[in-house]
Amino acid sequence: MLMPDTSVITRLIARYRAQEHHLLAAPHDEHARRRFEDTAYTLCVLMCERTAREAVLAAERYVHRHIRSGAQPMGERAASGGC
């Protein structure tokens, strides 16, 4: 499966967590809710998960695995299919 760049995932996780914090502080802010839901949806699509919680956990595991195994250039990754 072709996976996204870890820097993209890392930025999305940070954005998701910041938006989650903002939404908890202002739950009636519709603009904040839409941004949070958009970020959650993006993580779901990139990580092939059905829920935001599963997607962010999968994203965090993916980043940690990548860090432990060492950076690998995008061109050397094997693509084996979709979600």
HTML snippet that shows the backbone in 3Dmol.js (N, CA, C, O; Angstrom):
<script src="https://3Dmol.org/build/3Dmol-min.js"></script>
<div id="view" style="width:600px;height:400px;position:relative"></div>
<script>
const pdb = `
ATOM      1  N   MET A   1       0.848  -1.171   0.000  1.00  0.00           N
ATOM      2  CA  MET A   1       0.000   0.000   0.000  1.00  0.00           C
ATOM      3  C   MET A   1       0.893   1.234   0.000  1.00  0.00           C
ATOM      4  O   MET A   1       1.876   1.286   0.740  1.00  0.00           O
ATOM      5  N   LEU A   2       0.573   2.197  -0.797  1.00  0.00           N
ATOM      6  CA  LEU A   2       1.306   3.456  -0.861  1.00  0.00           C
ATOM      7  C   LEU A   2       0.906   4.311   0.333  1.00  0.00           C
ATOM      8  O   LEU A   2      -0.272   4.609   0.531  1.00  0.00           O
ATOM      9  N   MET A   3       1.893   4.701   1.121  1.00  0.00           N
ATOM     10  CA  MET A   3       1.618   5.482   2.331  1.00  0.00           C
ATOM     11  C   MET A   3       2.112   6.915   2.151  1.00  0.00           C
ATOM     12  O   MET A   3       3.070   7.156   1.416  1.00  0.00           O
ATOM     13  N   PRO A   4       1.463   7.860   2.816  1.00  0.00           N
ATOM     14  CA  PRO A   4       1.848   9.268   2.696  1.00  0.00           C
ATOM     15  C   PRO A   4       3.161   9.554   3.421  1.00  0.00           C
ATOM     16  O   PRO A   4       3.611   8.775   4.261  1.00  0.00           O
ATOM     17  N   ASP A   5       3.750  10.672   3.078  1.00  0.00           N
ATOM     18  CA  ASP A   5       4.978  11.128   3.711  1.00  0.00           C
ATOM     19  C   ASP A   5       4.729  11.388   5.194  1.00  0.00           C
ATOM     20  O   ASP A   5       3.694  11.936   5.571  1.00  0.00           O
ATOM     21  N   THR A   6       5.673  10.996   6.021  1.00  0.00           N
ATOM     22  CA  THR A   6       5.493  11.152   7.465  1.00  0.00           C
ATOM     23  C   THR A   6       5.388  12.612   7.890  1.00  0.00           C
ATOM     24  O   THR A   6       4.731  12.912   8.886  1.00  0.00           O
ATOM     25  N   SER A   7       6.020  13.524   7.157  1.00  0.00           N
ATOM     26  CA  SER A   7       5.909  14.939   7.534  1.00  0.00           C
ATOM     27  C   SER A   7       4.479  15.438   7.340  1.00  0.00           C
ATOM     28  O   SER A   7       3.998  16.268   8.112  1.00  0.00           O
ATOM     29  N   VAL A   8       3.810  14.939   6.322  1.00  0.00           N
ATOM     30  CA  VAL A   8       2.400  15.303   6.094  1.00  0.00           C
ATOM     31  C   VAL A   8       1.541  14.764   7.234  1.00  0.00           C
ATOM     32  O   VAL A   8       0.701  15.478   7.780  1.00  0.00           O
ATOM     33  N   ILE A   9       1.756  13.514   7.584  1.00  0.00           N
ATOM     34  CA  ILE A   9       0.985  12.891   8.662  1.00  0.00           C
ATOM     35  C   ILE A   9       1.249  13.597   9.984  1.00  0.00           C
ATOM     36  O   ILE A   9       0.320  13.839  10.755  1.00  0.00           O
ATOM     37  N   THR A  10       2.503  13.928  10.250  1.00  0.00           N
ATOM     38  CA  THR A  10       2.854  14.620  11.494  1.00  0.00           C
ATOM     39  C   THR A  10       2.141  15.961  11.589  1.00  0.00           C
ATOM     40  O   THR A  10       1.615  16.312  12.645  1.00  0.00           O
ATOM     41  N   ARG A  11       2.121  16.711  10.494  1.00  0.00           N
ATOM     42  CA  ARG A  11       1.407  18.007  10.484  1.00  0.00           C
ATOM     43  C   ARG A  11      -0.089  17.813  10.701  1.00  0.00           C
ATOM     44  O   ARG A  11      -0.715  18.585  11.427  1.00  0.00           O
ATOM     45  N   LEU A  12      -0.665  16.791  10.078  1.00  0.00           N
ATOM     46  CA  LEU A  12      -2.100  16.537  10.248  1.00  0.00           C
ATOM     47  C   LEU A  12      -2.440  16.135  11.678  1.00  0.00           C
ATOM     48  O   LEU A  12      -3.469  16.553  12.209  1.00  0.00           O
ATOM     49  N   ILE A  13      -1.592  15.335  12.301  1.00  0.00           N
ATOM     50  CA  ILE A  13      -1.827  14.957  13.698  1.00  0.00           C
ATOM     51  C   ILE A  13      -1.804  16.200  14.579  1.00  0.00           C
ATOM     52  O   ILE A  13      -2.674  16.376  15.432  1.00  0.00           O
ATOM     53  N   ALA A  14      -0.812  17.058  14.375  1.00  0.00           N
ATOM     54  CA  ALA A  14      -0.710  18.290  15.171  1.00  0.00           C
ATOM     55  C   ALA A  14      -1.926  19.178  14.941  1.00  0.00           C
ATOM     56  O   ALA A  14      -2.471  19.746  15.888  1.00  0.00           O
ATOM     57  N   ARG A  15      -2.352  19.299  13.689  1.00  0.00           N
ATOM     58  CA  ARG A  15      -3.531  20.114  13.371  1.00  0.00           C
ATOM     59  C   ARG A  15      -4.781  19.522  14.017  1.00  0.00           C
ATOM     60  O   ARG A  15      -5.593  20.246  14.593  1.00  0.00           O
ATOM     61  N   TYR A  16      -4.930  18.203  13.917  1.00  0.00           N
ATOM     62  CA  TYR A  16      -6.076  17.517  14.513  1.00  0.00           C
ATOM     63  C   TYR A  16      -6.135  17.772  16.014  1.00  0.00           C
ATOM     64  O   TYR A  16      -7.190  18.124  16.542  1.00  0.00           O
ATOM     65  N   ARG A  17      -5.011  17.596  16.702  1.00  0.00           N
ATOM     66  CA  ARG A  17      -4.970  17.787  18.161  1.00  0.00           C
ATOM     67  C   ARG A  17      -5.262  19.237  18.545  1.00  0.00           C
ATOM     68  O   ARG A  17      -5.981  19.482  19.513  1.00  0.00           O
ATOM     69  N   ALA A  18      -4.716  20.196  17.803  1.00  0.00           N
ATOM     70  CA  ALA A  18      -4.968  21.613  18.097  1.00  0.00           C
ATOM     71  C   ALA A  18      -6.440  21.955  17.869  1.00  0.00           C
ATOM     72  O   ALA A  18      -7.053  22.654  18.675  1.00  0.00           O
ATOM     73  N   GLN A  19      -6.997  21.463  16.774  1.00  0.00           N
ATOM     74  CA  GLN A  19      -8.405  21.731  16.488  1.00  0.00           C
ATOM     75  C   GLN A  19      -9.310  21.033  17.492  1.00  0.00           C
ATOM     76  O   GLN A  19     -10.348  21.575  17.872  1.00  0.00           O
ATOM     77  N   GLU A  20      -8.935  19.853  17.920  1.00  0.00           N
ATOM     78  CA  GLU A  20      -9.697  19.134  18.942  1.00  0.00           C
ATOM     79  C   GLU A  20      -9.734  19.953  20.233  1.00  0.00           C
ATOM     80  O   GLU A  20     -10.788  20.107  20.849  1.00  0.00           O
ATOM     81  N   HIS A  21      -8.586  20.468  20.629  1.00  0.00           N
ATOM     82  CA  HIS A  21      -8.489  21.294  21.841  1.00  0.00           C
ATOM     83  C   HIS A  21      -9.356  22.552  21.706  1.00  0.00           C
ATOM     84  O   HIS A  21     -10.081  22.915  22.632  1.00  0.00           O
ATOM     85  N   HIS A  22      -9.274  23.212  20.544  1.00  0.00           N
ATOM     86  CA  HIS A  22     -10.070  24.423  20.314  1.00  0.00           C
ATOM     87  C   HIS A  22     -11.564  24.102  20.347  1.00  0.00           C
ATOM     88  O   HIS A  22     -12.349  24.855  20.923  1.00  0.00           O
ATOM     89  N   LEU A  23     -11.950  23.003  19.742  1.00  0.00           N
ATOM     90  CA  LEU A  23     -13.365  22.627  19.692  1.00  0.00           C
ATOM     91  C   LEU A  23     -13.907  22.282  21.075  1.00  0.00           C
ATOM     92  O   LEU A  23     -15.062  22.577  21.380  1.00  0.00           O
ATOM     93  N   LEU A  24     -13.086  21.666  21.904  1.00  0.00           N
ATOM     94  CA  LEU A  24     -13.517  21.381  23.276  1.00  0.00           C
ATOM     95  C   LEU A  24     -13.719  22.672  24.066  1.00  0.00           C
ATOM     96  O   LEU A  24     -14.582  22.741  24.940  1.00  0.00           O
ATOM     97  N   ALA A  25     -12.923  23.692  23.758  1.00  0.00           N
ATOM     98  CA  ALA A  25     -13.047  24.983  24.439  1.00  0.00           C
ATOM     99  C   ALA A  25     -14.222  25.795  23.900  1.00  0.00           C
ATOM    100  O   ALA A  25     -14.809  26.594  24.631  1.00  0.00           O
ATOM    101  N   ALA A  26     -14.568  25.599  22.630  1.00  0.00           N
ATOM    102  CA  ALA A  26     -15.657  26.353  22.001  1.00  0.00           C
ATOM    103  C   ALA A  26     -16.527  25.397  21.182  1.00  0.00           C
ATOM    104  O   ALA A  26     -16.480  25.432  19.953  1.00  0.00           O
ATOM    105  N   PRO A  27     -17.321  24.544  21.840  1.00  0.00           N
ATOM    106  CA  PRO A  27     -18.074  23.503  21.131  1.00  0.00           C
ATOM    107  C   PRO A  27     -19.150  24.013  20.168  1.00  0.00           C
ATOM    108  O   PRO A  27     -19.616  23.261  19.312  1.00  0.00           O
ATOM    109  N   HIS A  28     -19.543  25.262  20.300  1.00  0.00           N
ATOM    110  CA  HIS A  28     -20.589  25.793  19.418  1.00  0.00           C
ATOM    111  C   HIS A  28     -20.027  26.557  18.226  1.00  0.00           C
ATOM    112  O   HIS A  28     -20.796  27.132  17.455  1.00  0.00           O
ATOM    113  N   ASP A  29     -18.730  26.578  18.055  1.00  0.00           N
ATOM    114  CA  ASP A  29     -18.077  27.263  16.938  1.00  0.00           C
ATOM    115  C   ASP A  29     -18.167  26.370  15.694  1.00  0.00           C
ATOM    116  O   ASP A  29     -17.399  25.420  15.545  1.00  0.00           O
ATOM    117  N   GLU A  30     -19.105  26.687  14.813  1.00  0.00           N
ATOM    118  CA  GLU A  30     -19.350  25.852  13.624  1.00  0.00           C
ATOM    119  C   GLU A  30     -18.151  25.830  12.676  1.00  0.00           C
ATOM    120  O   GLU A  30     -17.843  24.794  12.088  1.00  0.00           O
ATOM    121  N   HIS A  31     -17.481  26.964  12.528  1.00  0.00           N
ATOM    122  CA  HIS A  31     -16.305  27.022  11.654  1.00  0.00           C
ATOM    123  C   HIS A  31     -15.210  26.087  12.183  1.00  0.00           C
ATOM    124  O   HIS A  31     -14.581  25.356  11.417  1.00  0.00           O
ATOM    125  N   ALA A  32     -14.993  26.120  13.492  1.00  0.00           N
ATOM    126  CA  ALA A  32     -13.993  25.243  14.113  1.00  0.00           C
ATOM    127  C   ALA A  32     -14.389  23.780  13.946  1.00  0.00           C
ATOM    128  O   ALA A  32     -13.533  22.929  13.707  1.00  0.00           O
ATOM    129  N   ARG A  33     -15.673  23.487  14.071  1.00  0.00           N
ATOM    130  CA  ARG A  33     -16.145  22.106  13.909  1.00  0.00           C
ATOM    131  C   ARG A  33     -15.902  21.617  12.481  1.00  0.00           C
ATOM    132  O   ARG A  33     -15.466  20.483  12.284  1.00  0.00           O
ATOM    133  N   ARG A  34     -16.177  22.456  11.488  1.00  0.00           N
ATOM    134  CA  ARG A  34     -15.954  22.067  10.092  1.00  0.00           C
ATOM    135  C   ARG A  34     -14.472  21.801   9.819  1.00  0.00           C
ATOM    136  O   ARG A  34     -14.128  20.822   9.157  1.00  0.00           O
ATOM    137  N   ARG A  35     -13.598  22.672  10.327  1.00  0.00           N
ATOM    138  CA  ARG A  35     -12.156  22.470  10.134  1.00  0.00           C
ATOM    139  C   ARG A  35     -11.699  21.164  10.788  1.00  0.00           C
ATOM    140  O   ARG A  35     -10.915  20.409  10.212  1.00  0.00           O
ATOM    141  N   PHE A  36     -12.200  20.911  11.995  1.00  0.00           N
ATOM    142  CA  PHE A  36     -11.856  19.682  12.715  1.00  0.00           C
ATOM    143  C   PHE A  36     -12.332  18.458  11.932  1.00  0.00           C
ATOM    144  O   PHE A  36     -11.583  17.496  11.764  1.00  0.00           O
ATOM    145  N   GLU A  37     -13.566  18.495  11.458  1.00  0.00           N
ATOM    146  CA  GLU A  37     -14.116  17.367  10.703  1.00  0.00           C
ATOM    147  C   GLU A  37     -13.372  17.157   9.386  1.00  0.00           C
ATOM    148  O   GLU A  37     -13.165  16.018   8.970  1.00  0.00           O
ATOM    149  N   ASP A  38     -12.969  18.245   8.725  1.00  0.00           N
ATOM    150  CA  ASP A  38     -12.189  18.125   7.487  1.00  0.00           C
ATOM    151  C   ASP A  38     -10.840  17.455   7.745  1.00  0.00           C
ATOM    152  O   ASP A  38     -10.410  16.590   6.983  1.00  0.00           O
ATOM    153  N   THR A  39     -10.187  17.863   8.819  1.00  0.00           N
ATOM    154  CA  THR A  39      -8.895  17.267   9.165  1.00  0.00           C
ATOM    155  C   THR A  39      -9.077  15.797   9.537  1.00  0.00           C
ATOM    156  O   THR A  39      -8.282  14.950   9.130  1.00  0.00           O
ATOM    157  N   ALA A  40     -10.106  15.500  10.299  1.00  0.00           N
ATOM    158  CA  ALA A  40     -10.386  14.116  10.689  1.00  0.00           C
ATOM    159  C   ALA A  40     -10.652  13.257   9.449  1.00  0.00           C
ATOM    160  O   ALA A  40     -10.158  12.134   9.352  1.00  0.00           O
ATOM    161  N   TYR A  41     -11.425  13.782   8.512  1.00  0.00           N
ATOM    162  CA  TYR A  41     -11.726  13.053   7.280  1.00  0.00           C
ATOM    163  C   TYR A  41     -10.444  12.781   6.485  1.00  0.00           C
ATOM    164  O   TYR A  41     -10.247  11.681   5.968  1.00  0.00           O
ATOM    165  N   THR A  42      -9.585  13.785   6.395  1.00  0.00           N
ATOM    166  CA  THR A  42      -8.324  13.620   5.674  1.00  0.00           C
ATOM    167  C   THR A  42      -7.482  12.512   6.299  1.00  0.00           C
ATOM    168  O   THR A  42      -6.914  11.682   5.588  1.00  0.00           O
ATOM    169  N   LEU A  43      -7.401  12.499   7.624  1.00  0.00           N
ATOM    170  CA  LEU A  43      -6.665  11.430   8.306  1.00  0.00           C
ATOM    171  C   LEU A  43      -7.300  10.066   8.040  1.00  0.00           C
ATOM    172  O   LEU A  43      -6.591   9.082   7.829  1.00  0.00           O
ATOM    173  N   CYS A  44      -8.621  10.005   8.048  1.00  0.00           N
ATOM    174  CA  CYS A  44      -9.316   8.739   7.775  1.00  0.00           C
ATOM    175  C   CYS A  44      -8.963   8.214   6.384  1.00  0.00           C
ATOM    176  O   CYS A  44      -8.684   7.026   6.215  1.00  0.00           O
ATOM    177  N   VAL A  45      -8.975   9.091   5.403  1.00  0.00           N
ATOM    178  CA  VAL A  45      -8.672   8.684   4.030  1.00  0.00           C
ATOM    179  C   VAL A  45      -7.214   8.247   3.907  1.00  0.00           C
ATOM    180  O   VAL A  45      -6.926   7.192   3.343  1.00  0.00           O
ATOM    181  N   LEU A  46      -6.299   9.053   4.431  1.00  0.00           N
ATOM    182  CA  LEU A  46      -4.876   8.733   4.306  1.00  0.00           C
ATOM    183  C   LEU A  46      -4.476   7.463   5.046  1.00  0.00           C
ATOM    184  O   LEU A  46      -3.588   6.734   4.605  1.00  0.00           O
ATOM    185  N   MET A  47      -5.138   7.200   6.176  1.00  0.00           N
ATOM    186  CA  MET A  47      -4.771   6.043   6.988  1.00  0.00           C
ATOM    187  C   MET A  47      -5.694   4.840   6.755  1.00  0.00           C
ATOM    188  O   MET A  47      -5.527   3.800   7.392  1.00  0.00           O
ATOM    189  N   CYS A  48      -6.656   4.976   5.854  1.00  0.00           N
ATOM    190  CA  CYS A  48      -7.591   3.886   5.524  1.00  0.00           C
ATOM    191  C   CYS A  48      -8.348   3.396   6.757  1.00  0.00           C
ATOM    192  O   CYS A  48      -8.458   2.192   6.990  1.00  0.00           O
ATOM    193  N   GLU A  49      -8.857   4.321   7.528  1.00  0.00           N
ATOM    194  CA  GLU A  49      -9.627   3.995   8.732  1.00  0.00           C
ATOM    195  C   GLU A  49     -11.014   4.612   8.623  1.00  0.00           C
ATOM    196  O   GLU A  49     -11.218   5.576   7.885  1.00  0.00           O
ATOM    197  N   ARG A  50     -11.966   4.050   9.363  1.00  0.00           N
ATOM    198  CA  ARG A  50     -13.353   4.519   9.288  1.00  0.00           C
ATOM    199  C   ARG A  50     -13.689   5.629  10.267  1.00  0.00           C
ATOM    200  O   ARG A  50     -14.594   6.422  10.010  1.00  0.00           O
ATOM    201  N   THR A  51     -12.982   5.700  11.381  1.00  0.00           N
ATOM    202  CA  THR A  51     -13.288   6.736  12.365  1.00  0.00           C
ATOM    203  C   THR A  51     -12.060   7.606  12.603  1.00  0.00           C
ATOM    204  O   THR A  51     -10.925   7.189  12.374  1.00  0.00           O
ATOM    205  N   ALA A  52     -12.318   8.823  13.067  1.00  0.00           N
ATOM    206  CA  ALA A  52     -11.221   9.750  13.335  1.00  0.00           C
ATOM    207  C   ALA A  52     -10.304   9.204  14.420  1.00  0.00           C
ATOM    208  O   ALA A  52      -9.082   9.318  14.323  1.00  0.00           O
ATOM    209  N   ARG A  53     -10.888   8.620  15.440  1.00  0.00           N
ATOM    210  CA  ARG A  53     -10.073   8.068  16.536  1.00  0.00           C
ATOM    211  C   ARG A  53      -9.139   6.976  16.027  1.00  0.00           C
ATOM    212  O   ARG A  53      -7.952   6.968  16.355  1.00  0.00           O
ATOM    213  N   GLU A  54      -9.669   6.060  15.228  1.00  0.00           N
ATOM    214  CA  GLU A  54      -8.832   5.000  14.656  1.00  0.00           C
ATOM    215  C   GLU A  54      -7.762   5.588  13.743  1.00  0.00           C
ATOM    216  O   GLU A  54      -6.620   5.129  13.738  1.00  0.00           O
ATOM    217  N   ALA A  55      -8.136   6.602  12.973  1.00  0.00           N
ATOM    218  CA  ALA A  55      -7.201   7.209  12.021  1.00  0.00           C
ATOM    219  C   ALA A  55      -6.050   7.916  12.717  1.00  0.00           C
ATOM    220  O   ALA A  55      -4.898   7.771  12.309  1.00  0.00           O
ATOM    221  N   VAL A  56      -6.348   8.680  13.762  1.00  0.00           N
ATOM    222  CA  VAL A  56      -5.269   9.400  14.443  1.00  0.00           C
ATOM    223  C   VAL A  56      -4.359   8.420  15.182  1.00  0.00           C
ATOM    224  O   VAL A  56      -3.146   8.628  15.228  1.00  0.00           O
ATOM    225  N   LEU A  57      -4.912   7.373  15.751  1.00  0.00           N
ATOM    226  CA  LEU A  57      -4.077   6.357  16.406  1.00  0.00           C
ATOM    227  C   LEU A  57      -3.203   5.625  15.381  1.00  0.00           C
ATOM    228  O   LEU A  57      -2.025   5.370  15.633  1.00  0.00           O
ATOM    229  N   ALA A  58      -3.780   5.293  14.238  1.00  0.00           N
ATOM    230  CA  ALA A  58      -3.009   4.647  13.171  1.00  0.00           C
ATOM    231  C   ALA A  58      -1.916   5.581  12.659  1.00  0.00           C
ATOM    232  O   ALA A  58      -0.801   5.141  12.379  1.00  0.00           O
ATOM    233  N   ALA A  59      -2.231   6.858  12.539  1.00  0.00           N
ATOM    234  CA  ALA A  59      -1.248   7.840  12.078  1.00  0.00           C
ATOM    235  C   ALA A  59      -0.092   7.955  13.067  1.00  0.00           C
ATOM    236  O   ALA A  59       1.071   8.014  12.665  1.00  0.00           O
ATOM    237  N   GLU A  60      -0.408   7.987  14.345  1.00  0.00           N
ATOM    238  CA  GLU A  60       0.645   8.073  15.364  1.00  0.00           C
ATOM    239  C   GLU A  60       1.521   6.821  15.349  1.00  0.00           C
ATOM    240  O   GLU A  60       2.741   6.921  15.473  1.00  0.00           O
ATOM    241  N   ARG A  61       0.915   5.651  15.199  1.00  0.00           N
ATOM    242  CA  ARG A  61       1.695   4.406  15.105  1.00  0.00           C
ATOM    243  C   ARG A  61       2.594   4.427  13.868  1.00  0.00           C
ATOM    244  O   ARG A  61       3.757   4.028  13.928  1.00  0.00           O
ATOM    245  N   TYR A  62       2.044   4.895  12.753  1.00  0.00           N
ATOM    246  CA  TYR A  62       2.798   4.961  11.499  1.00  0.00           C
ATOM    247  C   TYR A  62       4.027   5.856  11.646  1.00  0.00           C
ATOM    248  O   TYR A  62       5.123   5.481  11.230  1.00  0.00           O
ATOM    249  N   VAL A  63       3.848   7.020  12.230  1.00  0.00           N
ATOM    250  CA  VAL A  63       4.965   7.950  12.410  1.00  0.00           C
ATOM    251  C   VAL A  63       6.010   7.345  13.341  1.00  0.00           C
ATOM    252  O   VAL A  63       7.207   7.424  13.063  1.00  0.00           O
ATOM    253  N   HIS A  64       5.570   6.741  14.443  1.00  0.00           N
ATOM    254  CA  HIS A  64       6.518   6.138  15.386  1.00  0.00           C
ATOM    255  C   HIS A  64       7.284   4.975  14.746  1.00  0.00           C
ATOM    256  O   HIS A  64       8.486   4.830  14.971  1.00  0.00           O
ATOM    257  N   ARG A  65       6.607   4.155  13.960  1.00  0.00           N
ATOM    258  CA  ARG A  65       7.283   3.052  13.257  1.00  0.00           C
ATOM    259  C   ARG A  65       8.327   3.597  12.293  1.00  0.00           C
ATOM    260  O   ARG A  65       9.438   3.076  12.198  1.00  0.00           O
ATOM    261  N   HIS A  66       7.952   4.655  11.580  1.00  0.00           N
ATOM    262  CA  HIS A  66       8.852   5.257  10.598  1.00  0.00           C
ATOM    263  C   HIS A  66      10.099   5.817  11.284  1.00  0.00           C
ATOM    264  O   HIS A  66      11.209   5.672  10.771  1.00  0.00           O
ATOM    265  N   ILE A  67       9.920   6.446  12.423  1.00  0.00           N
ATOM    266  CA  ILE A  67      11.043   7.012  13.174  1.00  0.00           C
ATOM    267  C   ILE A  67      11.963   5.890  13.659  1.00  0.00           C
ATOM    268  O   ILE A  67      13.185   5.999  13.556  1.00  0.00           O
ATOM    269  N   ARG A  68      11.380   4.820  14.182  1.00  0.00           N
ATOM    270  CA  ARG A  68      12.188   3.699  14.694  1.00  0.00           C
ATOM    271  C   ARG A  68      12.962   2.993  13.589  1.00  0.00           C
ATOM    272  O   ARG A  68      14.100   2.574  13.796  1.00  0.00           O
ATOM    273  N   SER A  69      12.350   2.859  12.418  1.00  0.00           N
ATOM    274  CA  SER A  69      12.997   2.114  11.336  1.00  0.00           C
ATOM    275  C   SER A  69      13.946   2.976  10.519  1.00  0.00           C
ATOM    276  O   SER A  69      14.721   2.446   9.722  1.00  0.00           O
ATOM    277  N   GLY A  70      13.904   4.276  10.696  1.00  0.00           N
ATOM    278  CA  GLY A  70      14.750   5.182   9.918  1.00  0.00           C
ATOM    279  C   GLY A  70      14.026   5.656   8.679  1.00  0.00           C
ATOM    280  O   GLY A  70      13.208   4.933   8.110  1.00  0.00           O
ATOM    281  N   ALA A  71      14.326   6.852   8.269  1.00  0.00           N
ATOM    282  CA  ALA A  71      13.659   7.451   7.100  1.00  0.00           C
ATOM    283  C   ALA A  71      14.018   6.680   5.841  1.00  0.00           C
ATOM    284  O   ALA A  71      15.160   6.263   5.649  1.00  0.00           O
ATOM    285  N   GLN A  72      13.023   6.500   4.991  1.00  0.00           N
ATOM    286  CA  GLN A  72      13.212   5.814   3.725  1.00  0.00           C
ATOM    287  C   GLN A  72      12.652   6.706   2.629  1.00  0.00           C
ATOM    288  O   GLN A  72      11.506   7.144   2.734  1.00  0.00           O
ATOM    289  N   PRO A  73      13.413   6.990   1.586  1.00  0.00           N
ATOM    290  CA  PRO A  73      12.913   7.855   0.514  1.00  0.00           C
ATOM    291  C   PRO A  73      11.632   7.302  -0.107  1.00  0.00           C
ATOM    292  O   PRO A  73      11.444   6.088  -0.194  1.00  0.00           O
ATOM    293  N   MET A  74      10.758   8.205  -0.535  1.00  0.00           N
ATOM    294  CA  MET A  74       9.471   7.808  -1.111  1.00  0.00           C
ATOM    295  C   MET A  74       9.655   6.860  -2.296  1.00  0.00           C
ATOM    296  O   MET A  74       8.868   5.925  -2.442  1.00  0.00           O
ATOM    297  N   GLY A  75      10.656   7.062  -3.139  1.00  0.00           N
ATOM    298  CA  GLY A  75      10.850   6.251  -4.328  1.00  0.00           C
ATOM    299  C   GLY A  75      11.188   4.803  -4.031  1.00  0.00           C
ATOM    300  O   GLY A  75      11.030   3.949  -4.903  1.00  0.00           O
ATOM    301  N   GLU A  76      11.648   4.503  -2.827  1.00  0.00           N
ATOM    302  CA  GLU A  76      12.036   3.143  -2.480  1.00  0.00           C
ATOM    303  C   GLU A  76      10.910   2.356  -1.826  1.00  0.00           C
ATOM    304  O   GLU A  76      11.067   1.165  -1.558  1.00  0.00           O
ATOM    305  N   ARG A  77       9.787   2.994  -1.566  1.00  0.00           N
ATOM    306  CA  ARG A  77       8.667   2.288  -0.937  1.00  0.00           C
ATOM    307  C   ARG A  77       7.898   1.507  -1.991  1.00  0.00           C
ATOM    308  O   ARG A  77       7.693   1.985  -3.107  1.00  0.00           O
ATOM    309  N   ALA A  78       7.487   0.335  -1.637  1.00  0.00           N
ATOM    310  CA  ALA A  78       6.723  -0.493  -2.575  1.00  0.00           C
ATOM    311  C   ALA A  78       5.238  -0.181  -2.448  1.00  0.00           C
ATOM    312  O   ALA A  78       4.707  -0.070  -1.343  1.00  0.00           O
ATOM    313  N   ALA A  79       4.583  -0.042  -3.583  1.00  0.00           N
ATOM    314  CA  ALA A  79       3.135   0.168  -3.600  1.00  0.00           C
ATOM    315  C   ALA A  79       2.482  -1.165  -3.945  1.00  0.00           C
ATOM    316  O   ALA A  79       2.774  -1.760  -4.982  1.00  0.00           O
ATOM    317  N   SER A  80       1.603  -1.623  -3.072  1.00  0.00           N
ATOM    318  CA  SER A  80       0.997  -2.933  -3.313  1.00  0.00           C
ATOM    319  C   SER A  80      -0.515  -2.878  -3.452  1.00  0.00           C
ATOM    320  O   SER A  80      -1.160  -3.924  -3.530  1.00  0.00           O
ATOM    321  N   GLY A  81      -1.093  -1.694  -3.485  1.00  0.00           N
ATOM    322  CA  GLY A  81      -2.538  -1.614  -3.647  1.00  0.00           C
ATOM    323  C   GLY A  81      -3.134  -0.520  -2.803  1.00  0.00           C
ATOM    324  O   GLY A  81      -2.418   0.331  -2.276  1.00  0.00           O
ATOM    325  N   GLY A  82      -4.437  -0.540  -2.672  1.00  0.00           N
ATOM    326  CA  GLY A  82      -5.156   0.490  -1.930  1.00  0.00           C
ATOM    327  C   GLY A  82      -5.512   0.059  -0.532  1.00  0.00           C
ATOM    328  O   GLY A  82      -4.907  -0.859   0.022  1.00  0.00           O
ATOM    329  N   CYS A  83      -6.484   0.714   0.027  1.00  0.00           N
ATOM    330  CA  CYS A  83      -6.916   0.429   1.400  1.00  0.00           C
ATOM    331  C   CYS A  83      -7.497  -0.923   1.434  1.00  0.00           C
ATOM    332  O   CYS A  83      -7.931  -1.382   2.490  1.00  0.00           O
TER     333      CYS A  83
END
`;
const viewer = $3Dmol.createViewer("view");
viewer.addModel(pdb, "pdb");
viewer.setStyle({}, {cartoon: {color: "spectrum"}});
viewer.zoomTo();
viewer.render();
</script>
